[in-house]
Amino acid sequence: PQVARERYEAYRTANEVRRKKLEADTWTAAFFWPITEETDWAPTYAEFLRLRDEGPEAIPATALEQIEALAERYKFFHWHVEFPDVFGDDGGFDVMLGNPPWERIKLQEKEFFADKAPEIAEARTAAQRRKLIKKLPQADPDLHAAYVAALRESETTSHFLRESGRYPLSAVGDVNTYQVFAGLVRQIVGPRGRVGIVVPSGIATDYYNQDYFSTVVEEGELVSFYDFENRAKLFPEVDSRMKFALLTLTGGEVDEAEFAFFLHTTDDLADPERRFGLSREEVALMNPNTGTVPVFEKTPPLRVAS
């Protein structure tokens, strides 16, 4: 481990790598940059090109400090910089497994104030809550500053996810982090790789995810979709009515995906009548307008009109 740490530190501090990271940080910082009346420099595309052509000397020292501060605060992460041996030509990971967080990007005021100011969180209406928040600058300046910072982080993160072009199919609706991860894994899996993630079943059944799911089906990326209800409390802290799924994707292409719905435990997957395969064409026949998949407890009867 010590040798690995030393090699990573040597790689991370090499001039070429530091320059690549700065370029990536500058591009990303544009979506988080605070614009005020005093702003005299911003990471525009023209400034980004100057940085790429001329190096760090093209950026004012104060701007460099701001870029580094934003990268630290928002934890910018660049896959091609951190894993250069993985992301070469036609690169990507061979195996990815994960249970990404299921959290809304938009700041939830009730949750934010729940342990900080219960009287605000428990306000009877949203209008009453807003009135209490408006009084915070005088009543509790520190809490107000923390609220403003959290609100800005939520808004800028949402702006990046929606406008950067990184997640065109999954940063939609009331964006949830699980959607973002579902979009991310498609970008970083290798051409022969596999992805297995635990996400809410809505990734395949909700209307606002239709473009994402129809795309993974049409392009042969979907390997399997196993839908569960949490009645057996596989996730003890999650509501028993919550539906989630084991989603498996491939960086290659398959002709048929396997489905199962209304499962309670992984043992249910042993029942052959609960699992069934559907081709891309069959999914399209059943839901031609949305491309999402209908739910069936048993193998669905398919009747194709002549």
N, C-alpha and C positions, 0 to 999 in steps of 0.2 A: 504493500500500500504506500509506503513512503516513497519508493522509486516512482510509482505511478503519479503521486502528487507532485513530485519534482518535475517529471516530464510534462505534466499538464501545465504547471506554472511556467516552465520554459516556453511551451507552445503559446500560452496565453499572453505572455509579455513580449513575444517576438514582434518586431516592427510591422511586418506585413499583416499579421493577425490583428494587431491593435488598429491598424488602418482600416481593415475590413469591418471590424466591429464599430468603429467610429462612423463609417459610411452607413452601416445598417442602423445604428442608433440615430443618426441625423435624419434619415428617411422616416423612421418611426416617430421621432420626436415631433415632426410636423403636425401630427394628429393630436398632440397633447400640449402644444406650445401655447402659453398664455399670451393673448394679444391685449395689450392695454394702450393707453394714449402715449405712454413712454416707450413703446416698442420701436426700436430703430433697426432691428435685425430679426429675421425669421428664416427658418429652414425651408425656403422656397425651392422649387425644382432647379432654378438657375443656380442657387447657392449650393445645392447638392452636386450639380455638375462641376462647379468650381472646385469643390472639395475633392471630387473624384479625379479631376485633372491636375490640380495643384497641390493637393495634400492638406494636412491640418492647418498649415500656415494661412490658408485662404479664409479661415473662420476666425472672427474676433475672440480674444481670450475669454471675455465674459459669456459669449455664446457657447463656447466649448464647455464652460462650467455648467451652464444651464442644461446642455444636452446630457452631460454626465449625471447631473442631479435628477433629470427626468428618467433616465435609463435605470438609475438606482431605485427611484421611488416606485416606478411602475414595473420594475423587474423585466425590462426588455430581454427577450431571448431569441437568438437567431440560430436556427438549426444548422445552416450551412457553415457557420463559424464554429459552433460547439462540436459538430460531428463532421469534420471535413472528409474523413475516410469513408463515411456512409453516403454523403451526397455528392458523388461524382456524376459522371454521365449515366443517366438512367438509374440513379441511386435511390436509396431509401432503406428502411429497416426491413429485416426478414420477419421479425415477430414483434408485435406490440400487444400488450395486455393491460387493461386498466379499468378502473371504476371512477370516471371523472366526476367532479362535483356537479350537483344539480341545483344551481342557484341562479336567480334572475339577476341580470346585470343592472337593471334599474334599481336605484336606491329605494328600499322599502322603509318608509318612515317609522312604522310601528316597530319593526325589528330594530332599527337603529336606536330608537329612544327607549326601548323596553327596559334596559338595565341602567340607562343614564338619566332618564326623566320619565318615569312611569306615568305621570299625570298627562304628558303629551301623547304617549303611546296609547293610553286608554281613553283619549278624548272620544266623545260620542259620535262626532262626525268629522269628516275631512276638513270642513270649514273651520270648526273649532280648533282642530289641530294646527291649521295654518296660522290662526290668530295667536296661538301660544308660541309658535315658532318665531313669528314676527317680533315678539317681546324678548326673545333670547339675547339680542345684542346688549340690552340693558340688564336683564335679569341674570344671565350667565354667559358672559363673553367667551369664555373658554369653550363651553359646549357649543356655542354658536359657531365658533371658528372650526371646531371639529366637524360640525354638520356641513358647513360650507365646503370644507375640504373633501368630505366623503361624497357630497353631491357632485362636485367637480370631477372627482375620480370616476364616478359612475357615468357621467355625461361624456367625458372624453374617451373612456373605454368603449362606450357604445358607439361613439363617432368613429373610432378606429375600426371596430369590428364591421360596421355597416359600410364605410366609405373607402377603406383601404384596398378593396378588391381581393383580399385574402380569403374571404368566406362568402362568396356570392350566393351560394345555395343554402347556407345554414344560419347566417346572421340575419334572420327575418323574424317578423312578429315581435312579441315581447321577449327579446333575446335571452336565452338561458345558456349557462355555460356548457351544458351537455351538448347542445346543438353546435357550439363552436368546436368542441373537441371532436364531434362526429365529422365536421368538415375538415379539421386539421389532419386526422389520421389518413384521409384519402390523399393528402399532399405528401406525406412523409413515409408511406409504405413503399417498399420496393416492388418491382414488377413481378416478382415471384413470392412476395411476402403475404402474411396474413395478419389481420387485426381482430382482436376480440375485446369488446368493451361492454360495460353494463350501463344502459341508458334507459330513461323512461320510454315506454312503448309508443308514446306520441311521435317519436322520430319516424315511425312508419304509418301512423294512423291519423295524425293531426293535419288539418288542412294546410296550415302555413308551412309544413315540412314537405309538401307534395313535390316541389321541384327537386329537393335533395333526394327523397326516396325513389322517385321515378327515375332519376339519373343513375343511381347505383344499381337499380334493377336493369334498366335499358343497356347500360354499359357492361353488364355481367360482373359487377363487383360484389354483389350480394351472395354470400355463401349460405348463411342461415340466419333466421330470425326466430328466437324462442321467447314467447311472451309469458310473463308470470304475473300473478296476483300475490300480494304480500301477506296473504291470510295465514301462512305458516310462519310468519315473522322471520323470514330469512334475513331481513334488515330490522332488528328489534326496535330501532328508534324511528322507523318510518311507518306511517299510517297503513293499516292492514288493507285498505282499499287501493293503495297505490299500485299502479301497474308499471312494470319495468321489463326490460328485455335483454337477452344476451344477443348482441349483434356481432356477426362475424363477416368481415369483408376481405377481399383479396385485391392485391395490386395487379393481378392478371385478369383472367376472364373465365367465367363459368356459364354453362348453358341453363342450369336449373338451380334454384335455391330451395333450401328446406325450411319449413315453417311449423310452428306449434303455438297454440294459444291457450290461455286460461290454465296454465300450469301453476302448481303450488309448490312443488319441490323438484329438485333435479331428478329424482327417481321417476317422475312422470315421463321423462324423456325416453324411458325404456319401453313405454307402451307404443308399439308401432302404429296403432290407430290414431295416436295423438300427433304424430309427425307425418308430414306429407310434403312432396316436392311440387313446385310450380315453376314453369318456364317463364321467360320474360313475356312471351306472347299470351300466356294464360293470365298473368297478372294484369296485362293491358286489357284483355277481354272483360275481366270482371270490373275493373275501375278505369275505363278508357279516358275519362275526363281529368282525373287527378293523378293517376298512376300510383296512388297509395294502395295498401293491401287491405281487403276486408278480413274480418276475423271469423274463424271457424273453429269449433271445438273438436270436430272430427274431420276426417278427410273430406274435402268439398266435392260434390258431384259437378263435373264440368260438362256442359252441353254446348257444343259449338254449332251455331246455325250454319247451314249450308248456303 
